[in-house]
Structure formats: structure tokens, C-alpha cells
Amino acid sequence: MGQEVNKMKKIITIEGMSCNHCVMAVKNALSEIEGISHVDVELNNNRAIVEGDNLSDEVLKGQIEEAGYDVVEIK
């Protein structure tokens, strides 16, 4: 019938976020990536949770670093 889509969920640990402005900057940067269906950025846990299709760690890391934050881990 329909074609299976490779849905993924990634948890990204981020350093450098200190306020809600930082949260929005990271959320906006990740939302620009093609295939992302949901982004949740948690300031108190220093992490972002993203869901989408065929997510590349390199692309996620690049977008976050371009926004001015450091990626510690992606799992």
C-alpha cells in the first residue's frame, strides 16, 4: 500500500543555552531542516528533542552550531 517513511527521534544535548531567547534560536534553527516534524527544546535539561524523517546528525549539529551553540551529544 503506502511507502514506509523512516521516522526518527533524536535527543540532542546542547551547551550554551541560558534563556528562552536561546531556546527559540535553537528551535528556529532546527525547524528549518527539511524533514523535521516536531522540535521541543528544554532549557532546564539543556537538550532538544527532534522528530522527523531521515535526520542526519551532521545536519542537526551544523544548524545548532551555526546558531551559536555547542552540541555535546546526539542519541
N, C-alpha and C positions, 0 to 999 in steps of 0.2 A: 504493500500500500504506500504509505508515506516514507520518506527517507529519514533515517535516524540522524539527528543532529548531535554533535559532540558537545553536550552541555558540561560546563566545568565550574568548579567553585575554588577560588584561591584565597588564602589568608596571607596578607602582606604585613609584615612588621615594619614600622616606619619610625625613623628618628627625626626630630626637628620640629614636630608639630607642638605648638604651645597654646593655641587658642582656636576659637571657632572659625576665624578667618583662615587659619591653616587647614582646618578640616574642609572648608569649602574649596580651597585651592586644590587640594588633593582630589576631592570628589569631582570637581570640574575637569581636572586633567585626565582622570581615569574614564570619565563619561565620554570623552572624545574618541576613545578607542573603539574601532569597529568591532561589533560582535558582543559588546558588553550589554547585558540586560538589566543588571542591578548593581549598585555600588552603595556600600554602607561604610562610613569612616567613623571610627571610635577614638576620640581624643584620649579618654581615660585609659584605654588599653593600647594606645599607640599602634593601631592597626587599621587596615582596610580589608573588607571582605567584598570580593567581586564575584559576580556570576555572569556567565556568558558562553559564547561558542568559540572553541579553538583559541583559548587565551594563551598568549606567549609570555613567559616570564620576562624575556628580554624587553618586550614592548611595554609591559607593565612597569618594569624598573625604569626604563627610559623616560616614560611620561612623568613618573613621580620625581625622578632626579631633575628633569627639565623644569619642574615646578619649584625646585629648590629644597627638596627633602631627600633623606638618605634611606635606602631600602636595606634593612638588616637581614630579612629572610622572607622567602615566598614558599608557602607549602599548600 
